[in-house]
């Protein structure tokens, strides 16, 4: 008998219910398990990175919040592999730092940013499902770390304001529960929880993200979202297959190279037909912006 509690997908939740301050406890539970410390969310921050800017590379931030220590957390969900993903994450973090430093502010006002990527694809080679990246300074002769400290109110305190990055490769998780974080990873992977889960505030997620508690209108919008996700995945997979097949017909070496380009072009063509913004397509596929503009859009006659 299946005793799981079925929940809405986390990427839908952070676009909807998790933006409500009354539901910050869910984010606090997830972040507390990931960072292994109690996290208290103060507010949802507005970010220019949420919008397409013609003068800058497109960057998407699903959720940006600030905690009681003034740290800013970028939480992003990705269902499909994107071109230059790590470079895009770096750009997003850098842009967030700049956006929240007012002109004329002292550099000491720079706030620490923690980037959390929830990935439903395998990024790189490795044997773990949670990776942490951070900036540390090491002596080239002694190999000892440099301890960074700052004088705060007359007291020297350890302080590292450099960004940190977390990559959660959800698909690599093998459903073995050994920690509070594993309970949250299980939730991210299956959109469900088990009765025995005891992580901080995971019971709040069970109650507030329950699929059965949605209103008819919410369910209709959610089902449309699931259909869009499935369609996007099918478009990308079909385009890749077509590109590979075309490449194989022209020879293994040359064909694979051309097949990859054909796949990206096919993806760009199909996304253009959906009416998606040119800058977004160019960022997702790696196809030049002027080439994307030349493709037939959904509005063309």
C-alpha positions as CSV (number, residue, x, y, z in Angstrom):
1,X,0.0,0.0,0.0
2,X,1.4,3.4,-1.0
3,X,1.4,5.7,2.1
4,X,3.1,8.6,0.4
5,X,1.6,12.1,0.4
6,X,1.6,13.4,-3.1
7,X,2.7,17.0,-3.5
8,X,2.9,19.6,-6.2
9,X,6.2,19.9,-8.0
10,X,8.8,22.1,-6.3
11,X,9.4,24.2,-9.4
12,X,5.7,25.1,-9.5
13,X,5.7,25.8,-5.8
14,X,8.5,28.3,-5.9
15,X,6.6,30.2,-8.7
16,X,3.4,30.3,-6.6
17,X,2.8,29.3,-3.0
18,X,6.4,29.7,-1.7
19,X,6.4,33.4,-2.6
20,X,3.8,34.0,0.2
21,X,5.5,34.9,3.5
22,X,3.1,32.6,5.3
23,X,4.9,29.7,3.5
24,X,8.5,30.8,4.2
25,X,8.6,28.0,6.8
26,X,8.9,25.4,4.0
27,X,11.9,27.2,2.5
28,X,13.4,27.6,6.0
29,X,13.1,23.8,6.5
30,X,14.8,23.0,3.2
31,X,17.6,25.6,3.7
32,X,18.2,24.5,7.3
33,X,18.7,20.9,6.2
34,X,21.0,21.9,3.3
35,X,23.2,24.3,5.3
36,X,22.9,22.3,8.6
37,X,21.9,25.4,10.6
38,X,18.7,27.1,11.5
39,X,17.6,29.5,8.8
40,X,15.0,32.2,9.2
41,X,13.8,33.9,6.0
42,X,13.1,37.6,6.3
43,X,11.8,38.6,2.9
44,X,11.4,37.8,-0.8
45,X,13.7,40.0,-2.8
46,X,12.9,41.5,-6.2
47,X,15.6,40.8,-8.8
48,X,16.1,42.3,-12.3
49,X,17.5,38.9,-13.1
50,X,13.9,37.6,-13.2
51,X,13.3,39.7,-16.4
52,X,14.7,39.6,-19.9
53,X,17.0,42.6,-20.5
54,X,17.9,43.4,-24.1
55,X,21.2,44.9,-23.0
56,X,22.4,41.9,-20.9
57,X,22.5,38.2,-21.1
58,X,19.2,36.5,-20.1
59,X,19.3,35.0,-16.6
60,X,16.5,33.4,-14.7
61,X,16.2,33.4,-11.0
62,X,13.2,31.3,-9.7
63,X,13.4,32.6,-6.2
64,X,15.6,35.1,-4.3
65,X,15.2,35.5,-0.5
66,X,17.1,37.0,2.4
67,X,17.7,35.4,5.7
68,X,18.2,36.8,9.2
69,X,22.0,37.0,8.6
70,X,21.4,39.2,5.5
71,X,22.5,36.4,3.2
72,X,20.8,36.2,-0.1
73,X,19.7,32.8,-1.5
74,X,19.1,32.2,-5.2
75,X,17.0,29.1,-5.6
76,X,16.6,27.8,-9.2
77,X,15.1,24.7,-10.7
78,X,16.3,23.3,-14.1
79,X,14.6,20.4,-15.8
80,X,16.7,20.4,-19.0
81,X,20.4,20.7,-19.7
82,X,21.2,24.3,-20.9
83,X,24.2,25.6,-22.8
84,X,27.0,27.0,-20.5
85,X,24.9,26.4,-17.4
86,X,27.7,27.0,-14.9
87,X,28.7,30.2,-16.6
88,X,25.0,31.3,-16.4
89,X,24.9,30.6,-12.7
90,X,28.1,32.6,-12.2
91,X,26.6,35.5,-14.1
92,X,23.3,35.3,-12.1
93,X,25.2,35.5,-8.8
94,X,27.4,38.4,-9.9
95,X,24.3,40.3,-11.2
96,X,22.5,39.7,-7.9
97,X,25.4,41.1,-5.9
98,X,25.5,44.3,-8.1
99,X,21.8,44.8,-8.1
100,X,21.6,44.9,-4.3
101,X,24.5,47.4,-3.8
102,X,23.3,50.9,-4.1
103,X,25.4,53.4,-6.0
104,X,27.8,55.1,-3.5
105,X,27.4,52.3,-0.9
106,X,30.6,51.2,0.9
107,X,31.9,47.8,-0.4
108,X,31.4,46.5,3.1
109,X,27.7,46.5,2.2
110,X,28.2,43.6,-0.2
111,X,26.0,40.7,0.9
112,X,26.9,37.0,0.7
113,X,25.0,35.2,-2.0
114,X,24.3,31.4,-1.9
115,X,23.2,29.9,-5.2
116,X,21.2,26.7,-5.0
117,X,20.5,24.8,-8.3
118,X,18.0,21.9,-8.2
119,X,18.9,19.9,-11.3
120,X,16.8,17.2,-12.9
121,X,19.7,16.2,-15.2
122,X,23.3,15.1,-14.6
123,X,25.8,17.9,-14.7
124,X,29.4,16.7,-14.9
125,X,30.9,13.4,-13.7
126,X,30.7,12.5,-10.0
127,X,29.4,9.9,-7.5
128,X,27.4,12.3,-5.2
129,X,24.0,14.0,-5.6
130,X,24.8,17.2,-3.6
131,X,27.9,19.3,-4.4
132,X,29.1,22.5,-2.7
133,X,31.5,25.0,-4.3
134,X,33.1,27.9,-2.4
135,X,36.0,30.3,-2.6
136,X,38.9,29.6,-0.3
137,X,42.5,30.9,-0.2
138,X,45.4,28.6,0.4
139,X,49.1,29.3,0.9
140,X,51.1,28.1,-2.1
141,X,54.0,27.1,0.2
142,X,52.3,26.0,3.5
143,X,49.0,24.9,1.9
144,X,47.2,26.3,5.0
145,X,44.0,28.2,4.5
146,X,43.8,31.9,5.0
147,X,41.3,32.8,7.7
148,X,39.2,35.8,6.6
149,X,38.1,38.0,9.5
150,X,36.5,41.4,9.9
151,X,36.3,43.8,12.8
152,X,32.6,44.1,13.7
153,X,31.6,46.3,16.7
154,X,35.1,46.0,18.1
155,X,35.2,42.2,17.8
156,X,37.1,40.2,15.2
157,X,34.8,37.7,13.6
158,X,35.3,35.1,10.9
159,X,33.7,36.2,7.7
160,X,33.7,35.0,4.1
161,X,31.5,37.1,1.9
162,X,32.4,35.2,-1.3
163,X,29.5,33.3,-3.0
164,X,28.7,29.7,-2.3
165,X,27.2,27.3,-4.8
166,X,25.1,24.2,-4.3
167,X,24.3,21.7,-7.1
168,X,21.6,19.2,-6.3
169,X,21.7,16.4,-8.9
170,X,18.2,15.1,-8.0
171,X,18.3,12.2,-10.5
172,X,21.4,10.7,-8.9
173,X,19.6,10.3,-5.5
174,X,19.0,6.6,-4.9
175,X,16.1,7.1,-2.3
176,X,18.3,6.0,0.6
177,X,17.2,8.3,3.5
178,X,20.2,9.0,5.9
179,X,19.6,12.6,6.9
180,X,17.1,15.4,7.0
181,X,18.5,16.7,3.7
182,X,17.8,13.3,2.1
183,X,14.1,13.7,3.1
184,X,14.0,17.0,1.2
185,X,15.9,15.5,-1.8
186,X,13.3,12.7,-1.9
187,X,10.5,15.4,-1.9
188,X,12.3,17.2,-4.8
189,X,12.7,14.0,-6.8
190,X,9.3,12.4,-6.3
191,X,7.0,15.3,-5.3
192,X,6.0,13.3,-2.3
193,X,6.8,12.6,1.3
194,X,6.7,9.6,3.6
195,X,4.9,9.4,6.9
196,X,8.1,8.7,8.8
197,X,9.8,11.9,7.6
198,X,10.8,14.2,10.5
199,X,13.0,17.0,9.0
200,X,12.3,20.5,10.2
201,X,9.1,21.9,8.6
202,X,8.7,19.0,6.2
203,X,5.3,18.5,7.8
204,X,4.5,22.1,6.6
205,X,5.4,21.0,3.1
206,X,3.1,18.0,3.4
207,X,0.2,20.2,4.5
208,X,0.7,23.3,2.2
209,X,1.9,21.6,-1.0
210,X,-0.6,18.7,-0.9
211,X,-2.0,18.0,-4.4
212,X,-5.4,17.2,-3.1
213,X,-5.7,20.6,-1.3
214,X,-5.6,22.6,-4.6
215,X,-8.7,24.4,-5.7
216,X,-10.2,23.5,-9.2
217,X,-8.6,26.7,-10.7
218,X,-5.2,26.0,-9.1
219,X,-5.3,22.4,-10.3
220,X,-6.2,23.5,-13.9
221,X,-3.2,25.9,-13.9
222,X,-1.0,23.3,-12.4
223,X,-2.0,20.6,-15.0
224,X,-1.3,23.1,-17.8
225,X,2.2,23.7,-16.3
226,X,2.8,19.9,-16.3
227,X,1.7,19.7,-19.9
228,X,4.1,22.6,-20.8
229,X,7.0,20.9,-19.0
230,X,6.3,17.6,-20.8
231,X,6.0,19.4,-24.2
232,X,9.2,21.3,-23.7
233,X,11.0,18.0,-22.8
234,X,9.6,16.3,-25.9
235,X,10.5,19.1,-28.2
236,X,14.1,19.0,-27.0
237,X,14.4,15.3,-27.1
238,X,12.9,15.0,-30.5
239,X,15.1,17.8,-31.9
240,X,18.2,16.1,-30.5
241,X,17.2,12.7,-32.1
242,X,16.6,14.4,-35.5
243,X,19.9,16.1,-35.3
244,X,21.8,12.9,-34.5
245,X,20.1,11.0,-37.2
246,X,20.9,13.6,-39.8
247,X,24.5,13.7,-38.6
248,X,25.0,9.9,-38.8
249,X,23.9,10.0,-42.5
250,X,26.8,12.3,-43.4
251,X,29.6,10.4,-41.7
252,X,30.5,9.7,-38.1
253,X,32.9,12.6,-37.3
254,X,31.4,15.3,-39.5
255,X,28.0,14.0,-39.0
256,X,28.1,14.2,-35.2
257,X,29.3,17.8,-35.4
258,X,26.6,18.8,-37.9
259,X,24.1,16.7,-36.0
260,X,24.7,18.7,-32.8
261,X,24.3,22.0,-34.7
262,X,21.2,20.6,-36.5
263,X,19.7,19.6,-33.1
264,X,20.3,23.0,-31.7
265,X,18.8,24.7,-34.8
266,X,15.8,22.3,-34.7
267,X,15.3,23.2,-31.0
268,X,15.6,26.9,-31.8
269,X,13.1,26.6,-34.7
270,X,10.5,24.8,-32.5
271,X,10.9,27.1,-29.6
272,X,10.6,30.1,-32.0
273,X,7.3,28.7,-33.2
274,X,6.0,28.7,-29.7
275,X,6.6,32.5,-29.5
276,X,9.4,32.3,-27.0
277,X,11.6,35.4,-26.8
278,X,14.6,35.5,-29.1
279,X,17.1,36.2,-26.3
280,X,15.8,33.3,-24.3
281,X,16.1,30.9,-27.2
282,X,19.6,32.0,-28.0
283,X,20.7,31.5,-24.4
284,X,19.1,28.0,-24.2
285,X,20.4,26.7,-27.5
286,X,23.6,28.5,-28.1
287,X,22.3,29.6,-31.6
288,X,23.3,33.1,-32.5
289,X,20.7,35.8,-31.8
290,X,20.5,37.0,-35.5
291,X,20.1,33.4,-36.6
292,X,17.2,32.8,-34.2
293,X,15.6,36.1,-35.4
294,X,15.7,34.7,-39.0
295,X,13.7,31.6,-38.0
296,X,10.0,31.6,-38.7
297,X,8.0,32.6,-35.5
298,X,4.5,31.6,-34.6
299,X,3.2,35.0,-35.7
300,X,4.7,34.7,-39.2
301,X,2.3,34.3,-42.1
